[in-house]
Amino acid sequence: MTAVRERVRRPERGAAAIEAALLLSLVLTPLMLGVLYYGFFFWKLQRVPELDPNIDQSGIVGTFCLNQQTDLLTRVRAAALVSAQNLNNGTDLPVSLSDITATVVQYTPGALGVVVKVGFRTHVLDEAVSWLPLPNDGNVVSDSQVRLENVVITSGSC
């Protein structure tokens, strides 16, 4: 009976090494892909210029009503878009008007000068490959405040 067992029994040298290699490959492959993905995200993030707070204010002049600020904010967004497109030279990041937001932060009714917060938010990587949580959901977020010198916001009726 022992002769039969010895004959059937195969040598198991190297079996533990193969099992360890299979197990480690299943663990290390996602980790390595995650490191590469994060590295690619931060590499592209460093190539994106920040939004220039010195936007061209030549088209943003006049008196605007408090309850109708959309014209003012549209003009600010358009000027910020031109500024962002000028800064975008050399990068492959698309910039559109829908990526730029503008809100009035500080004003005094009837006084000259308004402070506007301009925000820029756009995707760095495709959403199709977004299987890892990234900072700001994989977006570039840049905020700056701009003081519009030749703008008056009135609280009266327009």
C-alpha positions in Angstrom: 0.0 0.0 0.0 2.8 2.4 0.7 4.4 1.6 -2.6 1.1 2.7 -4.3 1.0 6.0 -2.3 4.6 6.8 -3.2 4.0 6.1 -6.8 0.8 8.3 -7.0 2.3 11.1 -4.9 3.8 13.8 -7.1 6.5 16.2 -6.0 5.1 19.6 -4.8 8.2 21.6 -5.1 7.4 25.0 -6.5 3.6 24.8 -6.0 3.7 27.3 -3.2 5.7 29.7 -5.4 3.2 29.4 -8.3 0.2 30.0 -5.9 1.9 33.0 -4.4 2.7 34.4 -7.9 -0.9 34.0 -9.0 -2.3 35.6 -5.8 0.2 38.5 -5.9 -0.5 39.2 -9.6 -4.2 39.5 -8.8 -3.4 42.0 -6.0 -0.6 43.9 -7.5 -2.1 44.5 -11.0 -4.9 46.8 -9.8 -2.5 48.6 -7.5 -0.1 49.3 -10.3 -2.9 50.4 -12.6 -4.1 52.7 -9.9 -0.7 54.2 -9.5 -0.4 54.8 -13.2 -3.9 56.3 -13.4 -3.2 58.7 -10.5 0.2 59.6 -12.1 -1.4 60.4 -15.4 -4.1 62.5 -13.8 -1.5 64.6 -11.8 0.7 64.9 -14.9 -2.2 66.3 -16.9 -3.2 68.5 -14.0 0.2 70.1 -13.9 0.0 71.0 -17.6 -3.2 73.0 -17.1 -2.6 76.7 -16.6 -4.5 78.6 -13.9 -7.2 81.1 -14.8 -5.7 84.5 -15.2 -7.4 87.0 -12.8 -6.4 89.9 -15.1 -9.1 89.4 -17.7 -9.8 92.0 -20.4 -12.4 94.4 -18.9 -12.9 96.6 -22.0 -16.2 94.9 -22.8 -17.4 95.0 -19.2 -18.5 98.6 -18.6 -21.7 100.2 -17.6 -24.6 100.1 -15.1 -26.3 96.9 -14.3 -29.5 96.2 -12.3 -29.3 94.2 -9.1 -32.0 91.8 -10.1 -30.7 91.4 -13.7 -27.1 90.5 -13.4 -27.1 87.9 -16.1 -25.8 90.3 -18.8 -22.9 91.3 -16.5 -22.0 87.7 -15.6 -22.3 86.7 -19.3 -19.8 89.3 -20.3 -17.4 88.3 -17.4 -17.6 84.6 -18.5 -16.9 85.5 -22.1 -13.9 87.6 -21.1 -12.6 84.8 -18.9 -13.1 82.3 -21.8 -10.9 84.4 -24.0 -8.3 84.6 -21.2 -8.5 80.8 -20.7 -8.1 80.1 -24.4 -5.1 82.4 -24.5 -3.5 80.5 -21.6 -4.4 77.1 -23.2 -1.7 77.3 -25.8 0.4 74.2 -25.7 -2.1 72.1 -23.7 -4.8 69.8 -25.1 -7.4 70.9 -22.6 -10.6 72.0 -24.2 -12.2 75.2 -22.8 -15.8 76.1 -23.3 -18.2 78.8 -22.0 -20.1 76.1 -20.0 -16.9 75.4 -18.0 -16.7 79.0 -16.6 -18.9 80.3 -13.8 -19.2 83.9 -12.5 -20.9 85.2 -9.4 -20.9 88.7 -7.9 -19.2 88.6 -4.5 -19.1 92.1 -3.3 -20.7 95.4 -4.4 -22.1 98.6 -3.1 -25.3 99.8 -4.8 -24.6 102.9 -6.8 -20.8 102.8 -6.2 -18.2 102.2 -8.8 -16.5 98.8 -8.7 -17.7 95.3 -8.3 -15.9 92.1 -7.2 -16.7 89.0 -9.2 -15.6 85.5 -8.5 -14.7 83.6 -11.7 -14.5 79.9 -11.6 -13.1 77.5 -14.1 -14.0 73.8 -14.0 -13.2 71.2 -16.7 -12.4 67.5 -17.0 -8.8 66.4 -17.2 -9.5 62.7 -18.0 -12.2 60.9 -19.8 -15.1 59.9 -17.7 -15.0 56.4 -19.4 -11.8 55.6 -17.6 -12.8 57.1 -14.3 -12.9 54.0 -12.1 -10.9 55.5 -9.3 -12.0 58.4 -7.1 -9.9 61.4 -8.0 -9.6 64.9 -6.4 -12.5 67.2 -7.5 -14.0 64.2 -9.4 -11.2 64.3 -12.0 -11.8 68.0 -12.7 -9.5 71.0 -12.8 -10.9 73.7 -10.5 -9.5 77.2 -10.6 -11.1 80.2 -8.9 -10.1 83.8 -8.9 -11.6 87.1 -7.9 -11.7 90.0 -10.3 -12.4 93.6 -9.5 -14.4 95.3 -12.2 -13.5 99.0 -12.0 -16.0 100.5 -14.5 -19.1 98.7 -13.4 -22.0 100.0 -11.2 -24.8 97.8 -9.8 -27.9 99.7 -9.0 -30.6 98.5 -6.6 -33.3 100.6 -8.3 -35.7 99.4 -11.0 -34.4 98.9 -14.5 
